[in-house]
Amino acid sequence: MPKYYVLANVKVTDPQQYEQYKKLSSQAFQAAGVQPLVRGGAVEVLEGDWTPDRTVLLEFPSKEAALAWYNSPEYQAAKQSRQGAAIMRMVLIEGA
C-alpha cells in the first residue's frame, strides 16, 4: 500500500490570526500522529515559474489516514480559524 502525502501552499494574509491556525493545526497533527516533513522553510525554485509561499508537506500511511486527519474535528477547527488569515492550496498525492 503506497503512502500518501498532503502538499499545501499557504499564502498568509494575516500573520497574527494565522498563529491561532498554527496552534490548532499542530494539535490536529498530534491527535492524528502526524509529523510534518516540511513546515515552512526556505524554498528554491529549480524549474518553472512557481513561486511558493509557505510550503507544508505531511506524510500518511494511507489515503484513509490522510482523509481521516483532514476530516477530523481537530483539523476542521483549525481550518475554521484560518478563514481570513490565509489562502490555502492543498492536494493529496499518492506516493510511489
Secondary structure, 3 states (H helix, E strand, C coil): CCCEEEEEEEEECCHHHHHHHHHHHHHHHHHHCCCCCEECCCCCCCCCCCCCCEEEEEEECCHHHHHHHHHCHHHHHHHHHHCCCEEEEEEEEECC
